[in-house]
Amino acid sequence: MATTDWRSVGTTGVSVQEPAVGAGAQVVLLALLSASVGLGPAGWLAGTAYALATCVLLTSALNRSRAQSLGPADRVTLARSTLAGGVTALVVDSLAGGGTPVALLVMLAAVALVLDGVDGHVARRTGTVSTLGARFDMEVDAFLILVLSVFVAGFLGAWVLVIGAMRYAFAAAAHVAPWLRASLPPSFARKTVAALQGVVLVIASAGILPYAAAFLLVGGALATLVWSFGRDIGWLWRTRYRHAIAV
């Protein structure tokens, strides 16, 4: 769905240090959550697994791109990833029967969403825009939305999971239908719809709206997401032969 432009720069494949620092920061955040709200074993397990997976995948991506270190915008994205890991731990802990510190969950998610506009700005200002950076940014966004949709589905219904699962379903379909892998043209509407999902899910997570209002708000966000994916899939279908000839 999203255009990709990952931002790391460098020349060698020695790129394990900063992802490892990110994993360490994740453990520190989990410890703070444990001390403040009593994070249980399930939350610790989920947060730790998230940190390890992020470290391994990011290190692999950096090595494939021969990047020696993260770019300045990537470090902002790594901070966002750490916050997303904290949200993941809180959501899993609530599913396991632990308490749900909604205010803290909403705060972490909201800061992560605000920083989403920062990393792209930093990348452009520092001239470090790259495919690797945008992919990292996109994956953090997608996972945060998935986790928030799981939390909101707990009181609005399982249909909310469609919001979090749609991007992953699209990626899975692309393995079966190669024409879905073609690059999409830049779209302000696509970016707006993607940003809207996170904002709406955070508002719904806060529990400040009556059930009916939250239902309509999240339902409206889902409708825009279906429209956005449908529009992009339609464009990819109509231009599939052109891409095939280009390849």
GIRA-V513983 format. One record per pair of residues at least 6 apart in sequence whose ideal C-beta (glycine too) atoms are under 8 Angstrom apart, sorted by the first residue. I is the first residue (numbers start at 1). J is the second residue. Records with the same first field share a line. If there is no record, write none. Layout:
BEGIN
I->J + J
END
This chain:
BEGIN
1->167 + 170 + 184 + 190 + 194 + 228 + 229 + 232
2->134 + 138 + 141 + 190 + 191 + 194
3->134 + 183 + 184 + 186 + 187 + 190
4->131 + 134 + 135 + 138
5->123 + 129 + 130 + 131 + 133 + 134 + 135
6->61 + 65 + 74 + 130 + 131 + 132 + 133 + 134 + 135 + 136 + 137
7->71 + 73 + 74 + 119 + 123 + 128 + 129 + 130 + 132 + 133 + 134 + 136 + 137
8->15 + 61 + 62 + 65 + 67 + 69 + 70 + 71 + 74 + 128 + 130 + 132 + 133 + 136
9->67 + 71 + 128 + 130
10->62 + 65 + 66 + 67 + 68 + 69
11->66 + 67 + 68
12->66 + 68
13->62 + 63 + 66 + 68
14->68
15->59 + 62 + 63 + 67 + 68 + 69 + 70
16->59
17->69
18->69 + 70 + 75 + 78
19->54 + 55 + 56 + 58 + 59 + 62 + 78
20->55 + 59
22->51 + 54 + 55 + 58 + 78 + 81 + 82
23->51 + 52 + 54 + 55
25->79 + 82
26->47 + 48 + 50 + 51 + 54 + 82 + 85 + 86
27->47 + 48 + 51
29->47 + 82 + 83 + 85 + 86
30->39 + 43 + 44 + 47 + 48 + 51 + 85 + 86 + 89
33->39 + 43 + 47 + 86 + 89 + 90 + 104
34->43 + 44
36->101 + 104
37->90 + 99 + 101 + 104
38->98 + 99
39->47 + 89 + 90 + 93 + 98
40->93 + 96 + 97 + 98
41->96
42->92 + 93 + 95 + 96 + 98
43->89 + 90 + 92 + 93 + 96 + 98
44->89
45->92
46->88 + 89 + 91 + 92 + 93
47->85 + 86 + 88 + 89 + 92
50->84 + 85 + 88 + 89
51->85
54->81 + 85
58->78 + 136
61->132 + 135 + 136
62->70 + 132
65->130 + 131 + 132
67->132
70->78
71->123 + 126 + 128 + 130 + 133
72->122 + 123 + 126 + 128
73->119 + 120 + 122 + 123 + 126 + 128 + 129 + 133
74->119 + 128 + 132 + 133 + 136
76->115 + 118 + 119 + 122
77->115 + 119 + 133 + 136 + 137 + 140
78->136
79->115
80->112 + 115 + 116 + 119 + 137 + 140 + 144
81->136 + 140
83->108 + 109 + 111 + 112 + 115
84->109 + 112 + 140 + 143 + 144 + 147
86->108
87->105 + 108 + 109 + 112 + 144 + 147 + 148
88->143 + 147
90->100 + 101 + 104 + 105 + 108
91->105 + 147 + 148 + 150 + 151
93->99
94->100 + 151 + 154
95->150 + 154
102->205 + 206 + 207
103->206
105->151 + 205
106->202 + 205 + 206
109->144 + 148 + 198 + 201 + 202 + 205
110->202
112->140 + 144
113->144 + 195 + 198 + 199 + 202
116->137 + 141 + 195 + 198
119->133 + 137
120->134 + 137
122->128
123->129 + 130 + 133
141->194 + 198
142->164 + 167 + 168
144->198
145->163 + 164 + 167 + 197 + 198 + 201
146->164 + 165 + 168
147->164
148->164 + 198 + 201 + 202 + 205
149->160 + 161 + 162 + 163 + 164 + 165 + 201
150->161 + 164
151->201 + 205
152->160 + 201 + 204 + 205 + 214 + 218
153->159 + 160 + 161
155->211
156->204 + 211 + 214 + 215 + 218
159->222
160->218 + 222
162->222
163->197 + 201 + 218 + 221 + 222 + 225
166->225 + 226 + 229
170->180 + 229 + 233
173->180
174->180 + 181
179->236 + 237 + 240 + 243 + 244
180->233 + 236
182->236 + 239 + 240 + 243
184->190 + 232 + 235 + 236
185->235
187->232
189->228 + 231
190->228 + 232
193->224 + 225 + 227 + 228
194->228
196->221 + 224
197->221 + 225
200->217 + 218 + 220 + 221
201->218 + 221
203->209 + 214 + 217
204->214 + 217 + 218
209->217
236->243
END
